[in-house]
Amino acid sequence: MKYMLLMQFSEKNTDFPKIDEWSPEELRAHIRFMQETNRGLSASGELVDAQGLAMPDTAKIVRSHSGGAPVVTEGPFAESKEWVAGWWIVDCETEQRAVDIAAEVSAAPGPGGRPLNMPIEVRQVMSAPPTDL
């Protein structure tokens, strides 16, 4: 089964400084951890894809309706306090394995090498629409 692990940040559920306040060595350690995690998942055959996202202030919100040009605005809205920072898609034998991977990623090192305790959302990737439709 495939699962998407979404790395989410929220001002209300993090107790560490913003990433632009980390020292260069703290950033390098965090990136090394992510690269090693991805190498391990790749070696085990579980990694399907993993990507980090640019900061939310670079995002665009696109809305469209029939018969007109899409409306493109800066996004997310300034009052938004949560955003997706990146994701993994893993192919695991069980949901518990996906949860275990999420737990490892949640403990990525942050300032001072302390585990970040990041919220990681685990969701099964659907391979087809529900049968009851």
N, C-alpha and C positions, 0 to 999 in steps of 0.2 A: 504494500500500500504506500502511496505517496502522501507526504505531509508537507505543508508549508509552515515554516517557522518564521514568524514576523517579529523582527526586533523593533520594539516601539519605545519611544521616549515620551515622557510627560513631565512637565514641570512639577506636578503634584506628587509623582511617585518616584522621583530620583533624589538621592541625597548626596550627589557629587557635583562638582563644578561643571560648567559647560565645557565641551570638548576644546573650544578655542582658548580655554584657560589652562589646559594641561601643558606640562613641559614636553619638549621634544622627545625625551627619553620615555616618558609615560605614553605618548602616542606611539612610538616605535614598539614598545612592549605590547600594547593593545593590538596593533596591526600584526605583530609576530604571532600572537595568540590566535587571531582569526585565521591567518595563513596556515598555521599548524593544525588547527581544527579542520580546515577545509582539506588539507593533505590527508589527514587521518580518515575523514569521511570518504574521500576519493579512493584511498587504498582499500577501504572495507567494501567498496562498491555501493555505498549508500548515498553519495552525493550526486544529485541530478543537476542542481544549479545553486549558486550563491552570488548575491550581488549586494553592494552597498549603494545607497542613494545619496545624491547631493543634498545639501541642507535645504530645508523647506522654503527658505526665502528665494530659492531659484525656481520654484514650482509654478506651473500655470494651471489654471482651472479652465477647462473647455466644456462649453454647453452648446448643444445644437438642437435644432428643431427642423422640421421639414420646410423646404422652400427658402431658406435664408442662410446667410453666412454664419458660421459658428461665432459665439461670443467667447473671447479669450480674456481672462483676467489674471492678475497676479494672485498667487495663492500659496499656501492656504491663507485663510483670513487671519488678520493680525491677532485676533482674539483667540485663535486656535492654540491650545497649549499641548497638543499631542501630535505626533507624527511618526511615520514609519521610516526607520533609518536604514533598513536593509532586510534581506530575507535569505533563507535557504529553502530549497526543495530537496527533501530526502526521500529515499525509497527504502522503507524499513519493513521488517517482518511483522512488527506489532506497534500499536499506538504507544505502549510503554517505552519502547526504544526511542521513538520520536520525542517523548517527554524527557527521557534521559539526556538526549542530545541537547534539547532546549535548556535543561538545567546546567549542562556544562558551559554552554554559550552564555547563559545568564551571569555566570561567575567570571566573565572576562575581566582581566585586570584594568583598573582605572588609576586615578591619582594615588600615588604612594604604593602602587601594586595591590591595593585592596580590591577584592571582588566587587563588581558594580551592582550585582543583584538586579540586572535589567529585566524588565518584563518581556517575556518571549511568548507570543501567542502561537499555539499549535492548532492547526486546522487540517483536516484531511482534504486532499485534492480530489475532487469528484471526477470519476472517469466517464460518467454518463449521467443524464438527468435522473431524478428519482423515478422509480417505477410506478408510483401511484399518480403520476400526472397524466 
